[in-house]
Amino acid sequence: MANVVLLGAQWGDEGKGKIVDVLTERAEWVVRYQGGSNAGHTVIIEGRKYVLHLTPSGILRPGKRCVIGNGLVVDPLDLVDEIEMLRGLGVDVDGRLFLSCRAHLVLPHHKALDSGREERASAGERLGTTRRGIGPAYVDKAARIGLRAGAMAGATGAADIREALRRGNEALRLHGLPPVDIGAAADRLIAAAEKLRPLIADTCRLLNEAAARGEPILFEGAQGTMLDLDFGTYPFVSSSNSTAGGAAIGTGVSPRLVDRVIGVIKAYTTRVGEGPFPTELKDATGELLRKTGGEYGATTGRPRRCGWFDVPLARYSAMVNGIEEWALTKLDVLNDLPVIRVAVAYRLGGKLVDSPLADARDYARCEPVYEEIPGWQCSTEGIERPEDLPPRLLAYVRRLEELTSVPVGLLSVGPDRRQTLDLLAAEGDRRF
């Protein structure tokens, strides 16, 4: 396998965890490069469900090495809990999981600031964050006052932790919020630092040395393209670059070493939180998609907003990421529908629009223009070969390929690892 970036092509929750798990069989290293514990990747293996927030999904494949890159903001308490959860499930992480010494940390005051802002914002100003402190941690990083993992576990780590908490309390006071108990919080963080110390490494060097040896690397994105800080539906976005360019910045591996970009995209569309969503269904069909697809946030449990497949969004995502292949997920959710709608353009003020708009206010006024495609109305349960797929399902897939100008390589027809079909391999066109 070549070095591959795999990312979400919509608003996140596309099923990246499962696809990462499938592709990890061909990789030696799996790397998260942005976001934090606001992401939740769900993987189902032989009926057992694993939900990961910070650890790359590749940790579930024995022998694979995983990296939490410098582009993340990491809650050390959450990471310790996640590692203990994995060990409790029989997953060996020792010597396989590495945390970048350059990764910035999410501290208690970041969460308090995040929650305080959301609670005080008016309905139209709420961003719908997960309140995990991600945005405020990135603010401190940009302001050059953040605490990094390497410093936390260094010789002056305890003092550095207390100083970061002291500055955090100053910020809380400025916002009229109650302060953090520095003593209690510092004790918890110092204990976490001791547990994480063996994992902390110069992962930039590790990954570049691995690339020089020809060991395949899979870069695992979190959130999705439309939540990218620069290219998403700003301001209703996350605080990091979830597009393909973020893989280089978030790991220290040159973009010249990336061989392929795969976009994970649902057969319909969902988003969590506030912001424009042209194809959203606020009717019985939307509720059917939610219930059938189990569309509830892996991190927060919030119900996801559901809608039809959005072609302009998909084409835009392919453009800004350089996507060469789709991993199309959740086809099985559409099994019972007699007719499936696909948005092929938007209408705004009497004019047709063929791409998401940069101004979220204008984008919110776009109305989708739909094409109707016959459904296949049969189960995909047990299908493990492309030749056994229902003809109308394949026709839907081929139409999405035509409309987006990107081939579908991987096709998910169920939640389990084995319910993933490789169409390019079946056609003799798999190049990695």
Phi, psi and omega per residue, in radians:
M1 nan 2.462 3.058
A2 -1.362 3.137 3.022
N3 -1.381 2.129 -2.963
V4 -2.196 2.356 2.941
V5 -1.697 2.208 3.088
L6 -2.097 2.165 -3.025
L7 -2.522 2.912 3.100
G8 -1.422 2.363 -3.069
A9 -1.758 -0.027 -3.138
Q10 -2.111 -2.240 -3.138
W11 -1.797 0.537 -3.096
G12 1.508 3.060 3.107
D13 1.112 0.503 -3.085
E14 -1.466 -0.124 -3.079
G15 1.744 0.492 -3.113
K16 -1.062 -0.663 -3.088
G17 -0.993 -0.762 -3.139
K18 -1.147 -0.764 -3.101
I19 -1.196 -0.674 3.044
V20 -1.026 -0.794 3.136
D21 -1.016 -0.740 3.141
V22 -1.141 -0.796 -3.081
L23 -1.292 -0.391 -3.109
T24 -1.056 -0.418 3.098
E25 -0.987 -0.497 -3.082
R26 -1.733 -0.088 -3.078
A27 -1.846 2.842 3.011
E28 -1.810 -0.566 -3.110
W29 -2.216 2.471 3.037
V30 -2.207 2.265 -2.958
V31 -2.279 2.169 2.913
R32 -1.463 2.374 -3.041
Y33 -2.114 -0.053 3.127
Q34 -2.857 3.001 3.126
G35 1.430 -2.778 -3.124
G36 -2.808 -2.588 -3.106
S37 -1.387 0.168 2.958
N38 -1.354 -0.196 3.081
A39 -1.620 2.609 3.068
G40 -2.451 2.003 3.118
H41 -1.847 2.171 -3.103
T42 -1.834 2.264 3.114
V43 -2.228 2.318 3.100
I44 -2.026 2.090 -3.122
I45 -2.161 2.015 -3.133
E46 0.883 0.787 3.072
G47 1.442 -0.116 -3.129
R48 -1.688 2.318 -3.044
K49 -1.748 2.263 3.070
Y50 -2.115 2.250 3.081
V51 -2.034 2.088 -3.091
L52 -2.028 2.468 -3.115
H53 -2.018 -0.594 -3.127
L54 -2.142 -0.620 -3.097
T55 -1.310 2.307 3.071
P56 -0.991 2.529 -3.087
S57 -1.091 -0.364 3.123
G58 -1.095 -0.247 -3.134
I59 -1.088 -0.341 -3.112
L60 -1.416 -0.100 3.059
R61 -1.763 2.004 -3.109
P62 -0.919 2.383 3.049
G63 1.529 -0.255 -3.139
K64 -1.400 2.487 3.140
R65 -1.740 2.413 -2.997
C66 -2.201 2.523 -3.088
V67 -2.257 2.325 2.947
I68 -1.706 1.877 -2.924
G69 -1.353 3.016 -3.113
N70 -1.187 -0.308 -3.124
G71 -1.360 -0.156 3.123
L72 -1.490 2.785 2.830
V73 -1.956 2.192 -2.895
V74 -2.054 2.170 2.988
D75 -1.424 1.924 -3.059
P76 -1.089 -0.549 3.123
L77 -1.211 -0.728 3.092
D78 -1.099 -0.707 -3.110
L79 -1.154 -0.729 3.092
V80 -1.057 -0.771 3.122
D81 -1.073 -0.720 -3.099
E82 -1.178 -0.705 3.106
I83 -1.107 -0.747 3.117
E84 -1.149 -0.632 3.075
M85 -1.086 -0.778 -3.136
L86 -1.109 -0.762 3.110
R87 -1.075 -0.672 3.120
G88 -1.120 -0.442 3.111
L89 -1.606 0.114 3.093
G90 1.495 0.263 3.134
V91 -1.613 2.137 3.141
D92 -1.428 2.120 3.129
V93 -1.926 -0.250 -3.042
D94 -1.121 2.215 3.141
G95 1.310 0.031 -3.103
R96 -2.031 -0.319 -3.077
L97 -2.019 2.275 -3.116
F98 -2.233 2.447 3.121
L99 -1.998 2.204 -3.124
S100 -1.077 2.325 3.077
C101 -1.141 -0.294 -3.122
R102 -1.646 -0.072 3.139
A103 -1.204 2.327 3.116
H104 -1.423 2.722 -3.021
L105 -1.858 2.519 2.980
V106 -1.609 2.156 -3.095
L107 -1.974 2.911 -3.042
P108 -0.954 -0.648 -3.113
H109 -1.210 -0.454 3.077
H110 -1.115 -0.733 3.110
K111 -1.143 -0.697 3.137
A112 -1.129 -0.710 3.107
L113 -1.153 -0.710 3.135
D114 -1.084 -0.862 3.140
S115 -1.123 -0.736 -3.121
G116 -1.060 -0.703 3.140
R117 -1.155 -0.780 -3.128
E118 -1.124 -0.700 -3.111
E119 -1.195 -0.569 -3.085
R120 -1.557 -0.265 -3.104
A121 -1.263 2.556 3.044
S122 -1.254 2.921 -3.056
A123 -0.981 -0.700 -3.109
G124 -1.326 -0.268 -3.104
E125 -1.764 -0.171 -3.128
R126 -1.172 2.386 -3.134
L127 -1.650 -0.309 -3.102
G128 1.305 0.649 3.128
T129 -1.216 2.918 3.108
T130 -1.426 -0.079 -3.136
R131 1.080 0.526 3.117
R132 -1.624 0.084 3.086
G133 1.460 0.214 -3.035
I134 -1.156 -0.912 -3.120
G135 -1.003 -0.918 3.123
P136 -1.038 -0.563 3.098
A137 -1.176 -0.708 3.074
Y138 -1.178 -0.569 3.062
V139 -1.055 -0.812 3.121
D140 -1.112 -0.629 3.092
K141 -1.071 -0.830 -3.129
A142 -1.170 -0.540 3.129
A143 -1.418 -0.065 3.100
R144 1.139 0.601 3.072
I145 -2.184 0.216 -3.100
G146 -1.351 2.866 3.078
L147 -1.862 2.265 -3.121
R148 -1.791 2.782 -3.063
A149 -1.031 -0.712 -3.129
G150 -1.089 -0.672 3.121
A151 -1.227 -0.678 -3.133
M152 -1.024 -0.666 -3.079
A153 -1.716 0.164 -3.126
G154 -1.480 -3.039 -3.072
A155 -1.096 -0.568 -3.140
T156 -1.815 0.394 -3.035
G157 -0.979 -0.783 -3.101
A158 -1.076 -0.763 3.122
A159 -1.163 -0.689 3.136
D160 -1.121 -0.688 3.114
I161 -1.097 -0.825 -3.124
R162 -1.121 -0.659 3.119
E163 -1.159 -0.716 3.096
A164 -1.091 -0.698 3.116
L165 -1.187 -0.636 3.108
R166 -1.095 -0.810 3.101
R167 -1.093 -0.645 3.106
G168 -1.090 -0.690 3.101
N169 -1.142 -0.571 3.060
E170 -1.086 -0.747 3.111
A171 -1.124 -0.721 3.121
L172 -1.088 -0.730 3.121
R173 -1.101 -0.699 3.116
L174 -1.058 -0.515 -3.139
H175 -1.679 0.123 3.117
G176 1.218 0.504 -3.118
L177 -1.915 2.624 -3.113
P178 -1.148 2.556 -3.092
P179 -1.320 2.828 3.042
V180 -1.455 2.514 3.021
D181 -1.271 1.769 -3.015
I182 -1.068 -0.735 -3.116
G183 -1.061 -0.888 -3.112
A184 -1.161 -0.752 -3.128
A185 -1.135 -0.729 3.138
A186 -1.095 -0.701 3.131
D187 -1.050 -0.766 -3.137
R188 -1.137 -0.731 -3.101
L189 -1.230 -0.657 3.103
I190 -1.133 -0.706 3.086
A191 -1.111 -0.703 3.106
A192 -1.133 -0.690 3.137
A193 -1.038 -0.692 3.127
E194 -1.107 -0.685 -3.131
K195 -1.261 -0.549 -3.079
L196 -1.553 -0.270 -3.061
R197 -0.867 -0.768 -3.111
P198 -1.136 -0.317 -3.086
L199 -1.559 -0.359 -2.971
I200 -1.348 2.259 -3.068
A201 -2.655 2.891 2.988
D202 -1.396 1.475 -3.012
T203 -1.242 -0.395 3.035
C204 -1.015 -0.828 3.123
R205 -1.162 -0.767 -3.139
L206 -0.975 -0.822 -3.051
L207 -1.252 -0.683 3.112
N208 -1.174 -0.636 3.069
E209 -1.159 -0.666 3.102
A210 -1.119 -0.748 3.122
A211 -1.093 -0.689 3.136
A212 -1.128 -0.520 3.106
R213 -1.448 -0.078 3.141
G214 1.423 0.338 3.118
E215 -1.443 2.101 -3.035
P216 -1.097 2.401 -3.118
I217 -2.072 2.319 3.041
L218 -1.925 2.047 3.134
F219 -1.626 2.091 -3.004
E220 -1.811 1.953 3.094
G221 -1.419 2.706 3.032
A222 -2.030 2.988 -3.042
Q223 0.926 -2.430 -3.109
G224 -2.778 2.966 -3.067
T225 -0.958 -0.737 -3.067
M226 -1.356 0.020 3.000
L227 -1.888 0.124 3.096
D228 -1.121 2.440 -3.065
L229 -1.035 -0.606 -3.117
D230 -1.699 -0.661 -2.969
F231 -1.906 0.017 3.124
G232 -1.568 -2.905 -3.091
T233 -1.455 1.149 -3.111
Y234 -1.015 2.367 0.131
P235 -1.589 0.129 -3.107
F236 -1.517 1.134 -3.037
V237 -2.393 3.067 2.994
S238 -1.492 -2.990 -3.010
S239 -1.905 0.261 -3.105
S240 -2.396 3.022 3.121
N241 -1.633 1.754 -3.096
S242 -1.550 -0.006 3.079
T243 -1.394 3.073 -3.011
A244 -1.082 -0.572 3.125
G245 -1.054 -0.458 3.127
G246 -1.160 -0.346 -3.112
A247 -1.129 -0.673 3.131
A248 -1.266 -0.814 -3.120
I249 -1.135 -0.636 -3.052
G250 -1.471 -0.007 -3.121
T251 -2.349 -0.416 -3.049
G252 1.466 0.190 3.059
V253 -1.657 2.259 -3.070
S254 -1.042 2.466 3.060
P255 -1.068 -0.351 3.106
R256 -1.176 -0.291 -3.128
L257 -1.605 -0.022 3.096
V258 -1.534 2.173 -3.078
D259 -1.689 -0.458 -3.030
R260 -2.720 2.546 3.071
V261 -2.116 2.153 3.114
I262 -1.960 2.264 3.102
G263 -1.775 2.215 3.058
V264 -1.571 2.226 -3.050
I265 -2.495 2.403 3.111
K266 -1.375 2.770 3.061
A267 -1.280 -0.107 2.980
Y268 -2.436 -2.836 -3.069
T269 -2.322 2.510 3.037
T270 -2.434 2.801 2.912
R271 -2.673 2.675 3.074
V272 -1.954 2.487 3.093
G273 1.602 -2.983 -3.048
E274 -1.482 2.995 3.054
G275 2.064 2.893 -3.091
P276 -1.148 2.579 -3.112
F277 -2.756 1.486 -2.985
P278 -0.988 -0.661 -3.046
T279 -1.660 0.236 -3.101
E280 -1.033 2.413 3.109
L281 -1.906 2.031 3.129
K282 -1.846 0.689 -3.069
D283 -2.315 -2.896 -3.096
A284 -1.126 -0.560 3.123
T285 -1.177 -0.722 3.081
G286 -1.069 -0.703 3.112
E287 -1.189 -0.618 3.092
L288 -1.106 -0.775 3.102
L289 -1.062 -0.722 -3.118
R290 -1.108 -0.832 -3.077
K291 -1.240 -0.790 -3.107
T292 -1.163 -0.688 -3.108
G293 -1.510 -0.031 -3.095
G294 1.029 0.783 -3.001
E295 -1.451 1.362 3.073
Y296 -2.362 2.366 -3.021
G297 -0.968 2.317 3.119
A298 -1.191 -0.450 -3.122
T299 -1.605 -0.752 -3.019
T300 -1.914 -0.334 -3.044
G301 1.375 0.029 -3.136
R302 -1.160 2.479 3.055
P303 -1.141 2.368 3.105
R304 -1.474 2.541 3.004
R305 -1.328 2.396 -3.028
C306 -2.144 2.571 3.109
G307 -2.796 -3.131 -3.109
W308 -1.300 2.861 3.083
F309 -1.039 2.414 -3.045
D310 -2.029 1.822 -3.085
V311 -1.210 -0.799 3.106
P312 -0.990 -0.695 3.098
L313 -1.099 -0.769 -3.114
A314 -1.121 -0.738 3.129
R315 -1.129 -0.713 3.109
Y316 -1.084 -0.776 3.133
S317 -1.089 -0.728 3.110
A318 -1.081 -0.650 -3.112
M319 -1.201 -0.888 -3.027
V320 -1.289 -0.351 -3.140
N321 -1.773 -0.283 -3.008
G322 1.214 0.674 -3.085
I323 -1.201 2.256 -3.138
E324 -1.854 -0.163 -3.031
E325 -2.792 2.408 3.021
W326 -1.645 2.483 2.800
A327 -1.841 1.815 -3.018
L328 -1.626 2.103 -3.005
T329 -1.980 2.866 3.009
K330 1.054 0.609 3.026
L331 -1.057 -0.587 -3.077
D332 -1.120 -0.406 3.133
V333 -1.138 -0.443 -3.108
L334 -1.624 0.080 -2.991
N335 -0.928 -0.666 -2.983
D336 -1.651 -0.036 -3.043
L337 -1.412 2.272 3.127
P338 -1.264 -0.559 -3.138
V339 -2.383 2.382 3.125
I340 -2.064 2.315 -3.128
R341 -1.787 2.550 3.131
V342 -2.317 2.209 3.101
A343 -1.371 2.090 -3.109
V344 -1.768 -0.214 3.109
A345 -2.905 3.083 3.004
Y346 -2.086 2.780 3.008
R347 -2.096 2.231 3.128
L348 -2.398 2.033 3.119
G349 1.026 0.641 3.117
G350 1.463 -0.026 -3.140
K351 -1.986 2.601 3.089
L352 -1.470 2.416 3.140
V353 -2.145 2.335 -3.057
D354 -1.961 0.276 3.141
S355 -2.719 2.635 3.037
P356 -0.990 2.519 -3.100
L357 -1.612 2.543 -3.093
A358 -1.167 -0.592 3.132
D359 -1.509 2.013 -3.073
A360 -1.053 -0.509 -3.141
R361 -1.186 -0.710 3.079
D362 -1.210 -0.717 -3.129
Y363 -1.076 -0.609 -3.133
A364 -1.166 -0.361 -3.132
R365 -1.612 -0.054 3.138
C366 -1.249 2.406 3.077
E367 -1.939 2.303 -3.092
P368 -1.250 2.545 2.995
V369 -1.855 2.092 -2.963
Y370 -1.808 2.625 2.900
E371 -2.030 2.445 -3.140
E372 -1.807 2.384 -3.108
I373 -2.222 2.338 3.135
P374 -1.084 2.439 3.064
G375 -1.430 2.967 -3.094
W376 -1.725 -0.366 3.014
Q377 0.814 0.866 3.011
C378 -2.705 2.832 -3.068
S379 -1.348 2.575 3.011
T380 -1.829 0.119 -3.122
E381 -1.025 2.272 3.064
G382 1.484 -0.076 3.135
I383 -1.341 2.154 -3.129
E384 -2.253 0.108 3.110
R385 -2.306 2.396 -3.127
P386 -0.975 -0.616 -3.092
E387 -1.187 -0.224 3.134
D388 -1.668 0.028 -3.127
L389 -1.226 2.528 3.074
P390 -1.039 2.389 -3.110
P391 -0.968 -0.682 -3.129
R392 -1.239 -0.532 3.040
L393 -1.122 -0.783 3.112
L394 -1.101 -0.632 3.109
A395 -1.121 -0.683 3.084
Y396 -1.094 -0.774 3.126
V397 -1.073 -0.808 -3.120
R398 -1.128 -0.599 3.121
R399 -1.193 -0.671 3.081
L400 -1.127 -0.662 3.071
E401 -1.068 -0.772 3.132
E402 -1.085 -0.772 -3.058
L403 -1.252 -0.545 -3.083
T404 -1.747 -0.225 -3.109
S405 1.091 0.491 3.093
V406 -2.298 2.288 3.132
P407 -1.290 2.621 3.023
V408 -1.574 2.050 3.134
G409 -1.680 -0.810 -3.125
L410 -1.980 2.409 -3.064
L411 -2.274 2.135 -3.141
S412 -1.803 2.141 -3.120
V413 -2.038 0.317 3.120
G414 3.109 2.943 -3.015
P415 -1.342 -0.366 -3.018
D416 -1.420 2.730 -3.138
R417 -0.905 -0.747 -3.038
R418 -1.322 -0.192 -3.132
Q419 -1.584 0.772 3.126
T420 -2.250 2.116 -3.057
L421 -1.856 2.411 3.122
D422 -1.766 1.731 -3.082
L423 -1.246 -0.637 -3.123
L424 -1.176 -0.678 3.094
A425 -1.120 -0.707 -3.139
A426 -1.119 -0.513 -3.132
E427 -1.643 0.059 3.132
G428 1.282 0.428 -3.070
D429 -2.063 0.253 3.101
R430 -1.340 2.121 -3.003
R431 -1.854 0.118 3.081
F432 -2.574 nan nan
